Amino acid sequence: MLSSTEVYQYLRDVKPRDHLIMFYDSSESKKDIIYEYLRDGFLQGRGLVYVYTESAPEEIANELQIRGIDFEPNFSAGNILTPRYDEWYFEGGKSETIRVLKKIRETEEYFKEKGLGTRGVGEMSCYFKEGEIKELLRYEYALHKILDLSVEALCVYDIKTIVNTGYTEIIMPLVRAHGKAIFASENGTMIMQPEKVEDRDVERLLDITI
């Protein structure tokens, strides 16, 4: 397992066009990573996007605030965006990959006009709740192939949602659709290259059966 220092150093080295995935098994293991990732991006001149499913806007604001980001003025100025999943992935009640990719491109242009880069977090359990697994895979693979923008993306997956909905077989395809895979559990954190990840690694790190 990696130390907190090693994890944070990796997050500081995230670059435009990086497309990362994270699986987590508890809200605490999730928070430590995603808010450090967002904080570091903000300090490097990125506008922030947090597309939430499980989290609440108040929680996002508070977690950023306690990490030194003055949330309210930056939110009011449009430097931080916190759309709900049905305003981003499922606008109009249906997910269409082309529309979501267009929204990402528009957001990148919006921040560029403000002199900012773009760093985003997306809570992806909405696809499982909506039963749109094929569209999820279509989106992730399309995003990985066309991420030619100055965007840094972290797709976040609640492993309990995946297990409870019976879709553990798509974990490996999801891993392969990203540049780096982060496994955050109560036992610690690992960051791995997708081509080096095997089923048994995921099972061991997240204590599940694929």
Secondary structure as the mmCIF struct_conf table of DSSP 4:
data_model
#
loop_
_struct_conf.conf_type_id
_struct_conf.id
_struct_conf.beg_label_comp_id
_struct_conf.beg_label_asym_id
_struct_conf.beg_label_seq_id
_struct_conf.end_label_comp_id
_struct_conf.end_label_asym_id
_struct_conf.end_label_seq_id
STRN STRN1 LEU A 2 LEU A 2
HELX_RH_AL_P HELX_RH_AL_P1 SER A 4 ARG A 12
TURN_TY1_P TURN_TY1_P1 ASP A 13 ASP A 13
TURN_TY1_P TURN_TY1_P2 PRO A 16 ARG A 17
STRN STRN2 HIS A 19 TYR A 24
BEND BEND1 ASP A 25 SER A 26
HELX_RH_AL_P HELX_RH_AL_P2 SER A 27 LEU A 43
TURN_TY1_P TURN_TY1_P3 GLN A 44 GLY A 45
STRN STRN3 ARG A 46 VAL A 51
STRN STRN4 TYR A 52 TYR A 52
BEND BEND2 THR A 53 SER A 55
HELX_RH_AL_P HELX_RH_AL_P3 PRO A 57 GLN A 65
TURN_TY1_P TURN_TY1_P4 ILE A 66 GLY A 68
HELX_RH_AL_P HELX_RH_AL_P4 PHE A 71 SER A 76
TURN_TY1_P TURN_TY1_P5 ALA A 77 GLY A 78
BEND BEND3 ASN A 79 ASN A 79
STRN STRN5 ILE A 80 LEU A 81
STRN STRN6 ARG A 84 ARG A 84
HELX_RH_3T_P HELX_RH_3T_P1 TYR A 85 GLU A 87
TURN_TY1_P TURN_TY1_P6 TRP A 88 TYR A 89
BEND BEND4 PHE A 90 PHE A 90
HELX_RH_3T_P HELX_RH_3T_P2 GLU A 91 GLY A 93
HELX_RH_AL_P HELX_RH_AL_P5 THR A 97 GLU A 113
TURN_TY1_P TURN_TY1_P7 LYS A 114 GLY A 115
STRN STRN7 GLY A 117 GLU A 123
TURN_TY1_P TURN_TY1_P8 MET A 124 MET A 124
HELX_RH_AL_P HELX_RH_AL_P6 SER A 125 LYS A 129
TURN_TY1_P TURN_TY1_P9 GLU A 130 GLY A 131
HELX_RH_AL_P HELX_RH_AL_P7 ILE A 133 ILE A 146
BEND BEND5 LEU A 149 SER A 150
STRN STRN8 VAL A 151 ASP A 158
HELX_RH_AL_P HELX_RH_AL_P8 ILE A 159 ASN A 164
TURN_TY1_P TURN_TY1_P10 THR A 165 GLY A 166
HELX_RH_3T_P HELX_RH_3T_P3 THR A 168 ILE A 170
HELX_RH_AL_P HELX_RH_AL_P9 ILE A 171 ARG A 176
TURN_TY1_P TURN_TY1_P11 ALA A 177 ALA A 177
BEND BEND6 HIS A 178 GLY A 179
STRN STRN9 LYS A 180 SER A 185
TURN_TY1_P TURN_TY1_P12 GLU A 186 ASN A 187
STRN STRN10 GLY A 188 MET A 192
HELX_RH_3T_P HELX_RH_3T_P4 PRO A 194 LYS A 196
HELX_RH_AL_P HELX_RH_AL_P10 ASP A 199 LEU A 206
TURN_TY1_P TURN_TY1_P13 ASP A 207 ASP A 207
#
